[in-house]
Amino acid sequence: MKVKYLGTAAAEGWPAVFCHCKDCEEARRRGGKNIRTRAQVLINEDLLMDLGPDTYLHSLAHGVDLAKVRTVLLTHSHTDHFYPSELIMHGGPYALGMEKYPMTLYGNETCRQFIERSVKYENGGAPLDGSVKFLLAEPGESFQAEGYEILPLSARHDVSEQCMIYSVKEAASGKSLLYANDTGLFPEETWERLKDMHFDLVSMDCTMGIRGGYDGHMSFADNLEVKRRLLAMGCADKDTIFISTHFSHTCCMPHEEFTEMAAEHGIQIAWDGMEVEAAPA
């Protein structure tokens, strides 16, 4: 299972779109891994975690062929994670010369409504010609999707909609990923469902960084707690890769310093373009 971090920032990006705070100015000065776009992950070549406003940018910056994406798992409807107007471009007359298969999105009811609204107002009400399908996902209800076993789980984020994190198991290799954006420390129902599961890679929301203070996102201290609890439950072991991502400019330190600090705890700090492979045993 190959995992590529296309974007690693929270909603505002880093440097933030209109900001001139010291942290954003430092990111601009240093450049490189300190420049972060909105969070998104590509698994192999055919599964995307979220479809945010930087998706097109990511395809150009990282050489991603979006026409190969067959499955999109939506965590929730917030616009840094879901930009439904992009779906209109997946079919004719915008997408020519691509293989004729649909892209299937899984998400909550709010995401479905957002797609419906985009089609109505931006595509003249015309259907998406079978190029895009949407299927409702529910926490605790697993499903198969193009060579993956997917289990949505309840997140602790926005109480106005059913936000989700995902367990993704690649059928061919048996390797598993726990993708946990956007969420605070997991609800107890999610911890209960995680029992008897095992992960080769755990990707964790770290929006609140070293400062903390918000229940709907995690801090680095919360990431340490997630790692501790997963190890204690047997859901992870010494070979499990732990990665922090989805950083806010107001809460974190520059990439180089953050990486050095996190390494002492066996956690990697993601950066835009970072590639990780959970290889077969």
FENQUIKA-V546382 format. One record per run of one state. SS is the DSSP state (~ for helix, > for strand, _ for the rest). FROM is the first residue (numbers start at 1). LEN is the number of residues. If there is no record, write none. Layout:
ss->SS from->FROM len->LEN
ss->SS from->FROM len->LEN
//
This chain:
ss->_ from->1 len->1
ss->> from->2 len->6
ss->_ from->8 len->1
ss->> from->9 len->1
ss->_ from->10 len->4
ss->> from->14 len->1
ss->_ from->15 len->7
ss->~ from->22 len->9
ss->_ from->31 len->1
ss->~ from->32 len->3
ss->_ from->35 len->1
ss->> from->36 len->1
ss->_ from->37 len->1
ss->> from->38 len->1
ss->_ from->39 len->1
ss->> from->40 len->4
ss->_ from->44 len->3
ss->> from->47 len->3
ss->_ from->50 len->1
ss->> from->51 len->1
ss->_ from->52 len->3
ss->~ from->55 len->8
ss->_ from->63 len->3
ss->~ from->66 len->3
ss->_ from->69 len->2
ss->> from->71 len->3
ss->_ from->74 len->8
ss->> from->82 len->1
ss->_ from->83 len->1
ss->~ from->84 len->7
ss->_ from->91 len->12
ss->> from->103 len->5
ss->_ from->108 len->1
ss->~ from->109 len->14
ss->_ from->123 len->9
ss->> from->132 len->5
ss->_ from->137 len->5
ss->> from->142 len->4
ss->_ from->146 len->2
ss->> from->148 len->7
ss->_ from->155 len->9
ss->> from->164 len->7
ss->_ from->171 len->5
ss->> from->176 len->5
ss->_ from->181 len->7
ss->~ from->188 len->7
ss->_ from->195 len->6
ss->> from->201 len->5
ss->_ from->206 len->3
ss->> from->209 len->1
ss->_ from->210 len->9
ss->> from->219 len->1
ss->~ from->220 len->14
ss->_ from->234 len->7
ss->> from->241 len->5
ss->_ from->246 len->1
ss->> from->247 len->1
ss->_ from->248 len->7
ss->~ from->255 len->9
ss->_ from->264 len->4
ss->> from->268 len->2
ss->_ from->270 len->5
ss->> from->275 len->3
ss->_ from->278 len->4
//
